[in-house]
Amino acid sequence: MRPDLVAAIYKLRWQIELLFKQLKQNFPLKYFLGDNENAIKIQIYCALIANLLMTVVQKRVKKAWPFSNLVSFCKIHLFSYIHLIRFLEKPDRDWLREERPQVQYSLF
C-alpha cells in the first residue's frame, strides 16, 4: 500500500476512535434496556443521534463550551422551559421565562 493511503486510513481510524471515546464518556451504555438485537441497536442509535444533536448545538453556539459540559447541562435541564441556544450564548444573564399572554380557550 502507498504511504499516503496508509496515512489517510490511519487518520480516519483515529477520528472513529475519538467518536467512540466521546460516546463512552458522555452517553454510557452500561446497561441495555432490552435483550434482543433490535433493542440494543435502537439504544445505540439513540446515543448516536443524541451525540449528533449535541455536536450541532456545540457548532451553532458562538461561545466555546466543552462537549461534556453541554451534555451534562442538557441532561439536567431536559424538562426546563429555557431557550437552549440563547442560554448557552449568554449564561450569566437572568433567564426568566418570557411572559406570554395567558389565553384560556373554551370548549363550548
N, C-alpha and C positions, 0 to 999 in steps of 0.2 A: 504494500500500500504506500501511496505517496505521503510524505511527511505532512503536507498541508491538510490532506484529508484526515489523517490521524489527529492532528491538532483540532480540526473542526469538530470531529466526533467527540473528542475529549471535552471540548468547550460545551457542547450540547449536553453531555453527560453531567457535567458539573452544574448546569442550570437545573436539570432534573433533580439532582441531589439537593440543591438549595430549596426547591419547591417541596420536596418530601420533608426536609428539616423544618420548614415553615409550617407545614401541615401538622407534623407531630408535636410541635411546640404550642401551637395556638388552637388546634382542634383535635385534642387527643381522642383516639378511638380505642380506649381501653376495653370497653365492653360493647359488644354488638347486641342490638335490640332484638334481632331475630336469629334463627339458627339455620335458615336456608340461604342459598346462594343469592337469590333475588334481594332479600332483606339486607344482606351485607353490602351488595352493590349499591343499593339505594342510599344507605348510610354513608358510604364513601363518596358517592356523587353529591350528596348534600354538603359534605365537608368541602369538596372541591368548589361547589357553587358559592358557598359562604366565603371561601378564600378568594375567589374571583371578585365577588362583590366588595369585599374589604379592600382589595387591590385597586378597584375602580374608585372607591371613596378616597383612598390614600393619594391616588394620582390627581383627583379632582380638587382636593383641598390644597390651597396655596402654602399653608403652614406645614412645616416638616414634622410629621408625627411618626414615631416608631410604630411599626406594624402591630406589635404585641399590645401596645397601649390602645390602639384603635379597636382591636378585637376585644380587649378587656372592657373598654368603655361601652361598646355595643352590647356585650353580654349583660352588663349591669343595668343599662338603661334601655333595654329592649322594649319595654312597655311604657316608657315615658313619652309624654307629649312634647317633644322638642324637635326642632328642625336640625337634623344631624349636621348638615354641611355648614349652616350658619353658626352652630355652636363650635364646631371644630375650627372655623375661621377665627372666631374671637371668643375663646373660652372664659376670659376674665370678665366679660360683660354680665350684667344681670339678665338671666334668661327667664323672664316671666312669660307666661302664656299670653299669646295675643288675644285680646278680648274681642270676640265676635258677638254681634248682636244675637241674643237668645230669641229664637223664634220657636213658638210652640204650635205645632200643626194639630189640627183637629181631625179626628177620624170620620166624623159625621157632618 
